[in-house]
Amino acid sequence: MKLNEKGLLVVLSGPSGVGKSTVCKALFEKKSHKLVYSISMTTRKPREGEVDGVDYFFVSKETFLKYIEEDLLLEWAEFVGHYYGTPKKYVEEQLALGSEVVLEIEVSGALQVRSKMPEAVFIFIVPPKKQALYNRLLERGTEPEKKIQERIDKADREFLLAHKYDYIVVNDNIDKAAERIISIIIAEHSKTERTIYKYMKMLGEE
């Protein structure tokens, strides 16, 4: 018998260039848990091949602003003229089905989620050394030097926010980092605060 049948919202976050997307992809390849991606809502138009309700929930600006007004988003941000956010309803529906909902997000967004859903599991992804992150940003070669320096400065500020997370996972090896996250999920499902009520009920039925 599973003591905690409800799924967990797993928030993966960390500075730009730390390898969040790569670790997240490796995590889903493990297939040891019922993992689902959190689907974001956006006001931008679908790109070729994108499917509504699969890649994003595509909505009008008016609809998005209504979601903000009615507090129906776990987090949101505006980027290059478009709004992006995480709808509460989808996350809550998946959690009720017993799925682990994985939300890969920037640090500022993760802190918004923390204020709305503190029971979620917050994991901060870090490089083995800060210089490794700096090198990765420099090696991209797709942005001007000034923009790269801005990202490095932002990363330095975000490293100081690690104490706001439940766990820190070092991305020294992608596969090992994914395994550590799986271990965290397993441990979280056994936490007393998540299981005690069902356990007590089970004792009463014996």
DRENBATI-844935 format. One record per atom (N, C-alpha, C): atom name; z, x, y; residue number from 1. Coordinates in nm, 2 decimals. Example, Ala and Ser with C-alpha at 12.3 -4.5 7.8 and 13.67 -1.06 7.14 Angstrom:
<atoms>
ATOM N 0.78 1.32 -0.57 1 $
ATOM CA 0.78 1.23 -0.45 1 $
ATOM C 0.78 1.32 -0.33 1 $
ATOM N 0.71 1.28 -0.22 2 $
ATOM CA 0.71 1.37 -0.11 2 $
ATOM C 0.79 1.29 0.00 2 $
</atoms>
This chain:
<atoms>
ATOM N 0.00 0.08 -0.12 1 $
ATOM CA 0.00 0.00 0.00 1 $
ATOM C 0.00 0.09 0.12 1 $
ATOM N -0.09 0.05 0.22 2 $
ATOM CA -0.09 0.13 0.35 2 $
ATOM C 0.01 0.07 0.44 2 $
ATOM N 0.10 0.15 0.49 3 $
ATOM CA 0.20 0.10 0.58 3 $
ATOM C 0.15 0.07 0.72 3 $
ATOM N 0.04 0.14 0.76 4 $
ATOM CA -0.01 0.12 0.89 4 $
ATOM C -0.16 0.08 0.87 4 $
ATOM N -0.19 -0.05 0.87 5 $
ATOM CA -0.33 -0.09 0.84 5 $
ATOM C -0.41 -0.10 0.97 5 $
ATOM N -0.35 -0.09 1.08 6 $
ATOM CA -0.42 -0.09 1.21 6 $
ATOM C -0.48 0.05 1.23 6 $
ATOM N -0.60 0.05 1.29 7 $
ATOM CA -0.66 0.18 1.31 7 $
ATOM C -0.60 0.25 1.43 7 $
ATOM N -0.64 0.37 1.46 8 $
ATOM CA -0.59 0.45 1.57 8 $
ATOM C -0.70 0.48 1.67 8 $
ATOM N -0.67 0.47 1.80 9 $
ATOM CA -0.76 0.52 1.90 9 $
ATOM C -0.74 0.67 1.92 9 $
ATOM N -0.84 0.75 1.88 10 $
ATOM CA -0.83 0.90 1.89 10 $
ATOM C -0.91 0.95 2.01 10 $
ATOM N -0.84 1.00 2.11 11 $
ATOM CA -0.91 1.04 2.23 11 $
ATOM C -0.92 1.19 2.23 11 $
ATOM N -1.05 1.24 2.22 12 $
ATOM CA -1.08 1.38 2.22 12 $
ATOM C -1.12 1.42 2.36 12 $
ATOM N -1.06 1.52 2.41 13 $
ATOM CA -1.09 1.56 2.55 13 $
ATOM C -1.07 1.71 2.57 13 $
ATOM N -1.11 1.76 2.68 14 $
ATOM CA -1.10 1.90 2.71 14 $
ATOM C -1.20 1.94 2.82 14 $
ATOM N -1.19 2.06 2.87 15 $
ATOM CA -1.28 2.10 2.98 15 $
ATOM C -1.43 2.10 2.93 15 $
ATOM N -1.52 2.10 3.02 16 $
ATOM CA -1.66 2.10 2.99 16 $
ATOM C -1.69 2.24 2.93 16 $
ATOM N -1.77 2.24 2.82 17 $
ATOM CA -1.81 2.36 2.76 17 $
ATOM C -1.72 2.40 2.64 17 $
ATOM N -1.62 2.32 2.61 18 $
ATOM CA -1.53 2.36 2.51 18 $
ATOM C -1.58 2.32 2.37 18 $
ATOM N -1.68 2.24 2.36 19 $
ATOM CA -1.74 2.20 2.23 19 $
ATOM C -1.69 2.07 2.18 19 $
ATOM N -1.66 1.98 2.27 20 $
ATOM CA -1.61 1.85 2.23 20 $
ATOM C -1.71 1.77 2.14 20 $
ATOM N -1.83 1.77 2.19 21 $
ATOM CA -1.94 1.69 2.11 21 $
ATOM C -1.96 1.75 1.98 21 $
ATOM N -1.96 1.88 1.97 22 $
ATOM CA -1.99 1.95 1.84 22 $
ATOM C -1.88 1.92 1.74 22 $
ATOM N -1.75 1.93 1.79 23 $
ATOM CA -1.64 1.90 1.70 23 $
ATOM C -1.64 1.76 1.66 23 $
ATOM N -1.67 1.67 1.75 24 $
ATOM CA -1.68 1.53 1.72 24 $
ATOM C -1.78 1.50 1.61 24 $
ATOM N -1.90 1.56 1.62 25 $
ATOM CA -2.00 1.55 1.52 25 $
ATOM C -1.95 1.59 1.38 25 $
ATOM N -1.88 1.71 1.38 26 $
ATOM CA -1.83 1.76 1.26 26 $
ATOM C -1.72 1.67 1.20 26 $
ATOM N -1.65 1.61 1.29 27 $
ATOM CA -1.54 1.51 1.24 27 $
ATOM C -1.60 1.40 1.17 27 $
ATOM N -1.71 1.34 1.22 28 $
ATOM CA -1.78 1.23 1.15 28 $
ATOM C -1.84 1.26 1.02 28 $
ATOM N -1.88 1.39 1.01 29 $
ATOM CA -1.94 1.43 0.88 29 $
ATOM C -1.83 1.44 0.77 29 $
ATOM N -1.70 1.44 0.80 30 $
ATOM CA -1.60 1.45 0.70 30 $
ATOM C -1.59 1.33 0.61 30 $
ATOM N -1.62 1.21 0.67 31 $
ATOM CA -1.62 1.08 0.60 31 $
ATOM C -1.49 1.06 0.52 31 $
ATOM N -1.38 1.11 0.56 32 $
ATOM CA -1.25 1.09 0.49 32 $
ATOM C -1.17 0.98 0.55 32 $
ATOM N -1.22 0.92 0.66 33 $
ATOM CA -1.16 0.81 0.72 33 $
ATOM C -1.27 0.71 0.77 33 $
ATOM N -1.23 0.59 0.80 34 $
ATOM CA -1.32 0.49 0.86 34 $
ATOM C -1.33 0.52 1.01 34 $
ATOM N -1.42 0.61 1.05 35 $
ATOM CA -1.43 0.65 1.19 35 $
ATOM C -1.54 0.57 1.25 35 $
ATOM N -1.52 0.53 1.37 36 $
ATOM CA -1.63 0.47 1.45 36 $
ATOM C -1.63 0.53 1.59 36 $
ATOM N -1.74 0.55 1.65 37 $
ATOM CA -1.75 0.59 1.79 37 $
ATOM C -1.71 0.48 1.88 37 $
ATOM N -1.64 0.51 1.99 38 $
ATOM CA -1.62 0.41 2.10 38 $
ATOM C -1.75 0.40 2.17 38 $
ATOM N -1.80 0.28 2.19 39 $
ATOM CA -1.92 0.25 2.26 39 $
ATOM C -1.89 0.22 2.41 39 $
ATOM N -1.96 0.30 2.49 40 $
ATOM CA -1.93 0.29 2.64 40 $
ATOM C -2.02 0.18 2.70 40 $
ATOM N -1.98 0.13 2.81 41 $
ATOM CA -2.06 0.03 2.89 41 $
ATOM C -2.12 0.11 3.01 41 $
ATOM N -2.24 0.07 3.05 42 $
ATOM CA -2.30 0.14 3.16 42 $
ATOM C -2.39 0.04 3.23 42 $
ATOM N -2.42 0.08 3.36 43 $
ATOM CA -2.51 0.00 3.44 43 $
ATOM C -2.65 0.06 3.45 43 $
ATOM N -2.66 0.18 3.39 44 $
ATOM CA -2.80 0.24 3.39 44 $
ATOM C -2.89 0.16 3.29 44 $
ATOM N -3.02 0.18 3.31 45 $
ATOM CA -3.12 0.11 3.22 45 $
ATOM C -3.12 0.19 3.09 45 $
ATOM N -3.15 0.12 2.98 46 $
ATOM CA -3.17 0.19 2.85 46 $
ATOM C -3.29 0.28 2.85 46 $
ATOM N -3.27 0.40 2.79 47 $
ATOM CA -3.38 0.49 2.77 47 $
ATOM C -3.45 0.46 2.65 47 $
ATOM N -3.57 0.51 2.63 48 $
ATOM CA -3.65 0.48 2.52 48 $
ATOM C -3.58 0.51 2.39 48 $
ATOM N -3.57 0.41 2.30 49 $
ATOM CA -3.51 0.42 2.17 49 $
ATOM C -3.36 0.38 2.17 49 $
ATOM N -3.30 0.36 2.29 50 $
ATOM CA -3.16 0.32 2.29 50 $
ATOM C -3.15 0.17 2.27 50 $
ATOM N -3.04 0.14 2.19 51 $
ATOM CA -3.02 0.00 2.15 51 $
ATOM C -2.89 -0.05 2.21 51 $
ATOM N -2.89 -0.17 2.28 52 $
ATOM CA -2.77 -0.23 2.33 52 $
ATOM C -2.67 -0.26 2.22 52 $
ATOM N -2.55 -0.23 2.25 53 $
ATOM CA -2.44 -0.25 2.15 53 $
ATOM C -2.43 -0.14 2.04 53 $
ATOM N -2.52 -0.04 2.05 54 $
ATOM CA -2.52 0.07 1.95 54 $
ATOM C -2.50 0.20 2.03 54 $
ATOM N -2.59 0.22 2.12 55 $
ATOM CA -2.58 0.34 2.21 55 $
ATOM C -2.49 0.32 2.33 55 $
ATOM N -2.51 0.21 2.39 56 $
ATOM CA -2.42 0.16 2.50 56 $
ATOM C -2.42 0.01 2.51 56 $
ATOM N -2.33 -0.04 2.58 57 $
ATOM CA -2.34 -0.18 2.62 57 $
ATOM C -2.40 -0.18 2.76 57 $
ATOM N -2.53 -0.23 2.77 58 $
ATOM CA -2.60 -0.22 2.90 58 $
ATOM C -2.57 -0.35 2.98 58 $
ATOM N -2.52 -0.33 3.10 59 $
ATOM CA -2.48 -0.45 3.18 59 $
ATOM C -2.53 -0.43 3.33 59 $
ATOM N -2.52 -0.54 3.40 60 $
ATOM CA -2.56 -0.53 3.55 60 $
ATOM C -2.44 -0.47 3.62 60 $
ATOM N -2.46 -0.42 3.74 61 $
ATOM CA -2.36 -0.37 3.83 61 $
ATOM C -2.25 -0.48 3.86 61 $
ATOM N -2.30 -0.60 3.88 62 $
ATOM CA -2.21 -0.71 3.91 62 $
ATOM C -2.12 -0.74 3.79 62 $
ATOM N -2.17 -0.73 3.67 63 $
ATOM CA -2.09 -0.75 3.55 63 $
ATOM C -1.98 -0.64 3.54 63 $
ATOM N -2.03 -0.52 3.56 64 $
ATOM CA -1.94 -0.40 3.55 64 $
ATOM C -1.82 -0.41 3.65 64 $
ATOM N -1.86 -0.45 3.77 65 $
ATOM CA -1.75 -0.46 3.87 65 $
ATOM C -1.65 -0.57 3.84 65 $
ATOM N -1.70 -0.68 3.77 66 $
ATOM CA -1.61 -0.79 3.73 66 $
ATOM C -1.52 -0.73 3.62 66 $
ATOM N -1.57 -0.65 3.53 67 $
ATOM CA -1.48 -0.59 3.43 67 $
ATOM C -1.37 -0.51 3.50 67 $
ATOM N -1.41 -0.43 3.60 68 $
ATOM CA -1.31 -0.35 3.67 68 $
ATOM C -1.20 -0.44 3.74 68 $
ATOM N -1.25 -0.55 3.80 69 $
ATOM CA -1.16 -0.64 3.87 69 $
ATOM C -1.06 -0.71 3.78 69 $
ATOM N -1.11 -0.74 3.66 70 $
ATOM CA -1.03 -0.81 3.56 70 $
ATOM C -0.95 -0.72 3.47 70 $
ATOM N -0.96 -0.59 3.49 71 $
ATOM CA -0.89 -0.49 3.41 71 $
ATOM C -0.93 -0.50 3.27 71 $
ATOM N -1.06 -0.50 3.24 72 $
ATOM CA -1.11 -0.51 3.10 72 $
ATOM C -1.16 -0.38 3.05 72 $
ATOM N -1.14 -0.27 3.13 73 $
ATOM CA -1.19 -0.14 3.09 73 $
ATOM C -1.07 -0.04 3.07 73 $
ATOM N -1.07 0.04 2.97 74 $
ATOM CA -0.97 0.14 2.95 74 $
ATOM C -0.98 0.26 3.05 74 $
ATOM N -1.11 0.28 3.09 75 $
ATOM CA -1.14 0.38 3.19 75 $
ATOM C -1.28 0.36 3.24 75 $
ATOM N -1.30 0.41 3.36 76 $
ATOM CA -1.44 0.40 3.41 76 $
ATOM C -1.46 0.51 3.52 76 $
ATOM N -1.59 0.54 3.55 77 $
ATOM CA -1.62 0.64 3.65 77 $
ATOM C -1.77 0.60 3.70 77 $
ATOM N -1.80 0.65 3.81 78 $
ATOM CA -1.93 0.64 3.87 78 $
ATOM C -2.00 0.78 3.87 78 $
ATOM N -2.12 0.78 3.82 79 $
ATOM CA -2.19 0.91 3.81 79 $
ATOM C -2.34 0.89 3.84 79 $
ATOM N -2.38 0.97 3.94 80 $
ATOM CA -2.52 0.96 4.00 80 $
ATOM C -2.57 0.82 4.02 80 $
ATOM N -2.48 0.74 4.08 81 $
ATOM CA -2.53 0.60 4.11 81 $
ATOM C -2.51 0.50 4.00 81 $
ATOM N -2.46 0.54 3.89 82 $
ATOM CA -2.44 0.44 3.78 82 $
ATOM C -2.29 0.44 3.74 82 $
ATOM N -2.25 0.33 3.68 83 $
ATOM CA -2.11 0.32 3.63 83 $
ATOM C -2.11 0.33 3.48 83 $
ATOM N -2.00 0.40 3.44 84 $
ATOM CA -1.98 0.41 3.29 84 $
ATOM C -1.83 0.38 3.26 84 $
ATOM N -1.80 0.32 3.15 85 $
ATOM CA -1.67 0.28 3.12 85 $
ATOM C -1.65 0.25 2.97 85 $
ATOM N -1.52 0.23 2.93 86 $
ATOM CA -1.49 0.20 2.79 86 $
ATOM C -1.43 0.06 2.79 86 $
ATOM N -1.50 -0.04 2.73 87 $
ATOM CA -1.45 -0.17 2.73 87 $
ATOM C -1.33 -0.19 2.63 87 $
ATOM N -1.22 -0.25 2.67 88 $
ATOM CA -1.10 -0.27 2.59 88 $
ATOM C -1.14 -0.35 2.46 88 $
ATOM N -1.21 -0.46 2.48 89 $
ATOM CA -1.23 -0.56 2.37 89 $
ATOM C -1.29 -0.49 2.25 89 $
ATOM N -1.40 -0.41 2.27 90 $
ATOM CA -1.46 -0.35 2.15 90 $
ATOM C -1.36 -0.25 2.08 90 $
ATOM N -1.29 -0.18 2.16 91 $
ATOM CA -1.19 -0.08 2.10 91 $
ATOM C -1.08 -0.16 2.02 91 $
ATOM N -1.03 -0.27 2.08 92 $
ATOM CA -0.92 -0.35 2.01 92 $
ATOM C -0.98 -0.42 1.89 92 $
ATOM N -1.10 -0.46 1.89 93 $
ATOM CA -1.16 -0.53 1.77 93 $
ATOM C -1.17 -0.43 1.65 93 $
ATOM N -1.22 -0.31 1.68 94 $
ATOM CA -1.23 -0.21 1.58 94 $
ATOM C -1.10 -0.16 1.52 94 $
ATOM N -1.00 -0.15 1.61 95 $
ATOM CA -0.87 -0.11 1.57 95 $
ATOM C -0.81 -0.21 1.47 95 $
ATOM N -0.83 -0.34 1.51 96 $
ATOM CA -0.78 -0.45 1.42 96 $
ATOM C -0.84 -0.45 1.28 96 $
ATOM N -0.97 -0.40 1.27 97 $
ATOM CA -1.04 -0.39 1.15 97 $
ATOM C -0.99 -0.27 1.06 97 $
ATOM N -0.90 -0.19 1.12 98 $
ATOM CA -0.85 -0.07 1.05 98 $
ATOM C -0.93 0.06 1.08 98 $
ATOM N -1.03 0.05 1.17 99 $
ATOM CA -1.11 0.17 1.20 99 $
ATOM C -1.04 0.27 1.29 99 $
ATOM N -1.06 0.39 1.27 100 $
ATOM CA -1.02 0.49 1.37 100 $
ATOM C -1.13 0.50 1.48 100 $
ATOM N -1.10 0.47 1.60 101 $
ATOM CA -1.20 0.47 1.71 101 $
ATOM C -1.19 0.60 1.78 101 $
ATOM N -1.30 0.68 1.78 102 $
ATOM CA -1.30 0.81 1.84 102 $
ATOM C -1.36 0.80 1.98 102 $
ATOM N -1.29 0.84 2.08 103 $
ATOM CA -1.34 0.84 2.22 103 $
ATOM C -1.35 0.98 2.27 103 $
ATOM N -1.47 1.03 2.28 104 $
ATOM CA -1.49 1.17 2.34 104 $
ATOM C -1.51 1.15 2.49 104 $
ATOM N -1.43 1.22 2.57 105 $
ATOM CA -1.43 1.18 2.71 105 $
ATOM C -1.38 1.30 2.79 105 $
ATOM N -1.41 1.29 2.92 106 $
ATOM CA -1.37 1.40 3.01 106 $
ATOM C -1.21 1.38 3.04 106 $
ATOM N -1.15 1.48 3.09 107 $
ATOM CA -1.01 1.48 3.11 107 $
ATOM C -0.96 1.37 3.21 107 $
ATOM N -1.03 1.35 3.31 108 $
ATOM CA -0.99 1.24 3.41 108 $
ATOM C -1.00 1.10 3.34 108 $
ATOM N -1.10 1.08 3.26 109 $
ATOM CA -1.10 0.95 3.19 109 $
ATOM C -0.99 0.94 3.08 109 $
ATOM N -0.96 1.05 3.02 110 $
ATOM CA -0.85 1.04 2.92 110 $
ATOM C -0.72 1.00 2.98 110 $
ATOM N -0.70 1.05 3.10 111 $
ATOM CA -0.57 1.02 3.17 111 $
ATOM C -0.57 0.87 3.21 111 $
ATOM N -0.68 0.82 3.24 112 $
ATOM CA -0.69 0.67 3.26 112 $
ATOM C -0.65 0.59 3.14 112 $
ATOM N -0.71 0.64 3.02 113 $
ATOM CA -0.68 0.57 2.90 113 $
ATOM C -0.53 0.58 2.86 113 $
ATOM N -0.47 0.69 2.89 114 $
ATOM CA -0.33 0.71 2.86 114 $
ATOM C -0.25 0.61 2.93 114 $
ATOM N -0.28 0.57 3.06 115 $
ATOM CA -0.20 0.47 3.13 115 $
ATOM C -0.22 0.33 3.08 115 $
ATOM N -0.34 0.31 3.01 116 $
ATOM CA -0.37 0.17 2.97 116 $
ATOM C -0.33 0.15 2.82 116 $
ATOM N -0.34 0.26 2.74 117 $
ATOM CA -0.31 0.25 2.60 117 $
ATOM C -0.24 0.38 2.55 117 $
ATOM N -0.11 0.39 2.59 118 $
ATOM CA -0.03 0.51 2.56 118 $
ATOM C -0.01 0.53 2.41 118 $
ATOM N -0.03 0.43 2.33 119 $
ATOM CA -0.01 0.44 2.18 119 $
ATOM C -0.12 0.52 2.12 119 $
ATOM N -0.23 0.54 2.19 120 $
ATOM CA -0.34 0.62 2.14 120 $
ATOM C -0.30 0.76 2.11 120 $
ATOM N -0.38 0.83 2.03 121 $
ATOM CA -0.36 0.97 2.00 121 $
ATOM C -0.45 1.06 2.09 121 $
ATOM N -0.38 1.14 2.17 122 $
ATOM CA -0.46 1.22 2.27 122 $
ATOM C -0.46 1.37 2.22 122 $
ATOM N -0.59 1.42 2.20 123 $
ATOM CA -0.61 1.55 2.15 123 $
ATOM C -0.69 1.64 2.25 123 $
ATOM N -0.63 1.75 2.29 124 $
ATOM CA -0.69 1.84 2.39 124 $
ATOM C -0.76 1.95 2.31 124 $
ATOM N -0.89 1.96 2.33 125 $
ATOM CA -0.97 2.07 2.26 125 $
ATOM C -0.97 2.19 2.35 125 $
ATOM N -0.94 2.30 2.30 126 $
ATOM CA -0.94 2.43 2.38 126 $
ATOM C -1.02 2.54 2.31 126 $
ATOM N -1.07 2.63 2.38 127 $
ATOM CA -1.14 2.75 2.32 127 $
ATOM C -1.03 2.85 2.27 127 $
ATOM N -1.06 2.94 2.18 128 $
ATOM CA -0.96 3.04 2.14 128 $
ATOM C -0.92 3.13 2.26 128 $
ATOM N -1.01 3.15 2.35 129 $
ATOM CA -0.98 3.22 2.48 129 $
ATOM C -1.06 3.16 2.59 129 $
ATOM N -1.00 3.16 2.71 130 $
ATOM CA -1.07 3.10 2.82 130 $
ATOM C -1.21 3.17 2.85 130 $
ATOM N -1.22 3.29 2.82 131 $
ATOM CA -1.34 3.37 2.85 131 $
ATOM C -1.45 3.31 2.76 131 $
ATOM N -1.42 3.26 2.64 132 $
ATOM CA -1.52 3.21 2.55 132 $
ATOM C -1.58 3.08 2.62 132 $
ATOM N -1.50 3.00 2.69 133 $
ATOM CA -1.56 2.89 2.76 133 $
ATOM C -1.64 2.93 2.87 133 $
ATOM N -1.60 3.03 2.95 134 $
ATOM CA -1.68 3.08 3.06 134 $
ATOM C -1.81 3.13 3.02 134 $
ATOM N -1.81 3.20 2.91 135 $
ATOM CA -1.93 3.26 2.85 135 $
ATOM C -2.03 3.15 2.81 135 $
ATOM N -1.97 3.04 2.75 136 $
ATOM CA -2.06 2.93 2.70 136 $
ATOM C -2.12 2.86 2.82 136 $
ATOM N -2.05 2.84 2.93 137 $
ATOM CA -2.11 2.78 3.05 137 $
ATOM C -2.21 2.87 3.11 137 $
ATOM N -2.19 3.00 3.11 138 $
ATOM CA -2.29 3.09 3.17 138 $
ATOM C -2.41 3.10 3.08 138 $
ATOM N -2.40 3.09 2.95 139 $
ATOM CA -2.51 3.11 2.86 139 $
ATOM C -2.60 2.99 2.86 139 $
ATOM N -2.56 2.87 2.91 140 $
ATOM CA -2.64 2.76 2.92 140 $
ATOM C -2.77 2.78 3.00 140 $
ATOM N -2.75 2.85 3.11 141 $
ATOM CA -2.86 2.89 3.20 141 $
ATOM C -2.94 2.78 3.26 141 $
ATOM N -2.88 2.66 3.26 142 $
ATOM CA -2.96 2.54 3.31 142 $
ATOM C -2.91 2.50 3.45 142 $
ATOM N -2.81 2.57 3.50 143 $
ATOM CA -2.76 2.53 3.63 143 $
ATOM C -2.75 2.65 3.72 143 $
ATOM N -2.75 2.63 3.85 144 $
ATOM CA -2.73 2.74 3.95 144 $
ATOM C -2.59 2.80 3.94 144 $
ATOM N -2.58 2.92 3.98 145 $
ATOM CA -2.45 3.00 3.97 145 $
ATOM C -2.34 2.92 4.04 145 $
ATOM N -2.37 2.86 4.15 146 $
ATOM CA -2.26 2.79 4.23 146 $
ATOM C -2.21 2.67 4.14 146 $
ATOM N -2.30 2.60 4.08 147 $
ATOM CA -2.26 2.49 3.99 147 $
ATOM C -2.18 2.53 3.88 147 $
ATOM N -2.21 2.64 3.82 148 $
ATOM CA -2.14 2.70 3.70 148 $
ATOM C -2.00 2.74 3.75 148 $
ATOM N -1.99 2.80 3.87 149 $
ATOM CA -1.86 2.84 3.92 149 $
ATOM C -1.77 2.71 3.94 149 $
ATOM N -1.83 2.61 3.99 150 $
ATOM CA -1.76 2.48 4.01 150 $
ATOM C -1.70 2.43 3.88 150 $
ATOM N -1.78 2.44 3.77 151 $
ATOM CA -1.73 2.39 3.64 151 $
ATOM C -1.62 2.48 3.59 151 $
ATOM N -1.63 2.61 3.61 152 $
ATOM CA -1.52 2.70 3.57 152 $
ATOM C -1.39 2.67 3.65 152 $
ATOM N -1.40 2.65 3.78 153 $
ATOM CA -1.29 2.61 3.86 153 $
ATOM C -1.22 2.48 3.81 153 $
ATOM N -1.31 2.39 3.77 154 $
ATOM CA -1.26 2.26 3.72 154 $
ATOM C -1.19 2.28 3.59 154 $
ATOM N -1.25 2.36 3.50 155 $
ATOM CA -1.19 2.39 3.37 155 $
ATOM C -1.05 2.45 3.39 155 $
ATOM N -1.04 2.54 3.49 156 $
ATOM CA -0.91 2.61 3.51 156 $
ATOM C -0.80 2.50 3.55 156 $
ATOM N -0.84 2.40 3.63 157 $
ATOM CA -0.75 2.30 3.67 157 $
ATOM C -0.71 2.21 3.55 157 $
ATOM N -0.81 2.18 3.47 158 $
ATOM CA -0.79 2.09 3.35 158 $
ATOM C -0.70 2.16 3.25 158 $
ATOM N -0.71 2.29 3.23 159 $
ATOM CA -0.62 2.35 3.13 159 $
ATOM C -0.48 2.33 3.16 159 $
ATOM N -0.44 2.31 3.29 160 $
ATOM CA -0.30 2.28 3.33 160 $
ATOM C -0.26 2.14 3.30 160 $
ATOM N -0.35 2.06 3.25 161 $
ATOM CA -0.31 1.92 3.22 161 $
ATOM C -0.29 1.90 3.07 161 $
ATOM N -0.30 2.01 2.99 162 $
ATOM CA -0.28 2.00 2.85 162 $
ATOM C -0.15 1.93 2.81 162 $
ATOM N -0.05 1.95 2.89 163 $
ATOM CA 0.09 1.90 2.85 163 $
ATOM C 0.09 1.74 2.85 163 $
ATOM N -0.02 1.68 2.91 164 $
ATOM CA -0.02 1.53 2.91 164 $
ATOM C -0.08 1.48 2.77 164 $
ATOM N -0.12 1.57 2.68 165 $
ATOM CA -0.17 1.53 2.56 165 $
ATOM C -0.07 1.54 2.44 165 $
ATOM N -0.10 1.47 2.33 166 $
ATOM CA -0.01 1.48 2.22 166 $
ATOM C -0.03 1.60 2.13 166 $
ATOM N -0.15 1.65 2.13 167 $
ATOM CA -0.19 1.77 2.04 167 $
ATOM C -0.29 1.86 2.11 167 $
ATOM N -0.28 1.98 2.08 168 $
ATOM CA -0.38 2.08 2.12 168 $
ATOM C -0.45 2.14 2.00 168 $
ATOM N -0.58 2.13 1.99 169 $
ATOM CA -0.66 2.18 1.88 169 $
ATOM C -0.75 2.29 1.93 169 $
ATOM N -0.73 2.41 1.88 170 $
ATOM CA -0.81 2.53 1.92 170 $
ATOM C -0.95 2.52 1.84 170 $
ATOM N -1.05 2.52 1.92 171 $
ATOM CA -1.19 2.52 1.86 171 $
ATOM C -1.24 2.67 1.83 171 $
ATOM N -1.17 2.73 1.74 172 $
ATOM CA -1.21 2.87 1.70 172 $
ATOM C -1.31 2.86 1.59 172 $
ATOM N -1.32 2.75 1.52 173 $
ATOM CA -1.41 2.73 1.41 173 $
ATOM C -1.43 2.58 1.41 173 $
ATOM N -1.56 2.53 1.42 174 $
ATOM CA -1.59 2.39 1.43 174 $
ATOM C -1.54 2.31 1.31 174 $
ATOM N -1.56 2.36 1.19 175 $
ATOM CA -1.52 2.28 1.07 175 $
ATOM C -1.37 2.28 1.06 175 $
ATOM N -1.30 2.39 1.10 176 $
ATOM CA -1.15 2.39 1.09 176 $
ATOM C -1.09 2.30 1.20 176 $
ATOM N -1.16 2.30 1.32 177 $
ATOM CA -1.11 2.21 1.42 177 $
ATOM C -1.12 2.06 1.38 177 $
ATOM N -1.23 2.03 1.31 178 $
ATOM CA -1.24 1.89 1.26 178 $
ATOM C -1.14 1.86 1.16 178 $
ATOM N -1.11 1.95 1.07 179 $
ATOM CA -1.01 1.94 0.97 179 $
ATOM C -0.87 1.92 1.03 179 $
ATOM N -0.84 1.99 1.13 180 $
ATOM CA -0.71 1.97 1.20 180 $
ATOM C -0.70 1.83 1.26 180 $
ATOM N -0.81 1.78 1.31 181 $
ATOM CA -0.80 1.65 1.37 181 $
ATOM C -0.78 1.54 1.26 181 $
ATOM N -0.84 1.56 1.15 182 $
ATOM CA -0.82 1.47 1.03 182 $
ATOM C -0.67 1.47 0.99 182 $
ATOM N -0.61 1.59 0.99 183 $
ATOM CA -0.47 1.61 0.95 183 $
ATOM C -0.38 1.54 1.05 183 $
ATOM N -0.42 1.54 1.18 184 $
ATOM CA -0.34 1.47 1.28 184 $
ATOM C -0.35 1.32 1.26 184 $
ATOM N -0.47 1.27 1.23 185 $
ATOM CA -0.48 1.13 1.20 185 $
ATOM C -0.40 1.08 1.09 185 $
ATOM N -0.40 1.16 0.98 186 $
ATOM CA -0.32 1.13 0.86 186 $
ATOM C -0.17 1.12 0.89 186 $
ATOM N -0.12 1.23 0.97 187 $
ATOM CA 0.02 1.23 1.01 187 $
ATOM C 0.06 1.12 1.10 187 $
ATOM N -0.03 1.08 1.19 188 $
ATOM CA 0.00 0.97 1.28 188 $
ATOM C 0.01 0.84 1.21 188 $
ATOM N -0.06 0.82 1.10 189 $
ATOM CA -0.05 0.69 1.03 189 $
ATOM C 0.09 0.68 0.96 189 $
ATOM N 0.16 0.79 0.94 190 $
ATOM CA 0.29 0.79 0.87 190 $
ATOM C 0.40 0.79 0.97 190 $
ATOM N 0.37 0.80 1.10 191 $
ATOM CA 0.48 0.80 1.20 191 $
ATOM C 0.57 0.67 1.19 191 $
ATOM N 0.70 0.69 1.20 192 $
ATOM CA 0.79 0.58 1.18 192 $
ATOM C 0.76 0.47 1.28 192 $
ATOM N 0.73 0.50 1.40 193 $
ATOM CA 0.71 0.39 1.50 193 $
ATOM C 0.59 0.31 1.47 193 $
ATOM N 0.50 0.36 1.39 194 $
ATOM CA 0.38 0.28 1.35 194 $
ATOM C 0.40 0.20 1.22 194 $
ATOM N 0.50 0.24 1.14 195 $
ATOM CA 0.51 0.19 1.00 195 $
ATOM C 0.64 0.11 0.98 195 $
ATOM N 0.74 0.13 1.06 196 $
ATOM CA 0.87 0.08 1.02 196 $
ATOM C 0.88 -0.07 1.00 196 $
ATOM N 0.81 -0.15 1.08 197 $
ATOM CA 0.82 -0.29 1.07 197 $
ATOM C 0.76 -0.34 0.93 197 $
ATOM N 0.65 -0.28 0.90 198 $
ATOM CA 0.59 -0.32 0.77 198 $
ATOM C 0.67 -0.27 0.65 198 $
ATOM N 0.73 -0.15 0.67 199 $
ATOM CA 0.82 -0.10 0.56 199 $
ATOM C 0.94 -0.19 0.54 199 $
ATOM N 1.00 -0.23 0.65 200 $
ATOM CA 1.12 -0.32 0.64 200 $
ATOM C 1.08 -0.45 0.57 200 $
ATOM N 0.97 -0.50 0.61 201 $
ATOM CA 0.92 -0.63 0.55 201 $
ATOM C 0.90 -0.61 0.40 201 $
ATOM N 0.84 -0.50 0.36 202 $
ATOM CA 0.82 -0.47 0.22 202 $
ATOM C 0.95 -0.46 0.14 202 $
ATOM N 1.05 -0.40 0.20 203 $
ATOM CA 1.18 -0.39 0.14 203 $
ATOM C 1.24 -0.53 0.12 203 $
ATOM N 1.22 -0.62 0.22 204 $
ATOM CA 1.28 -0.75 0.21 204 $
ATOM C 1.21 -0.84 0.10 204 $
ATOM N 1.09 -0.80 0.06 205 $
ATOM CA 1.01 -0.88 -0.04 205 $
ATOM C 1.05 -0.83 -0.18 205 $
ATOM N 1.12 -0.72 -0.19 206 $
ATOM CA 1.15 -0.67 -0.33 206 $
ATOM C 1.27 -0.75 -0.39 206 $
</atoms>
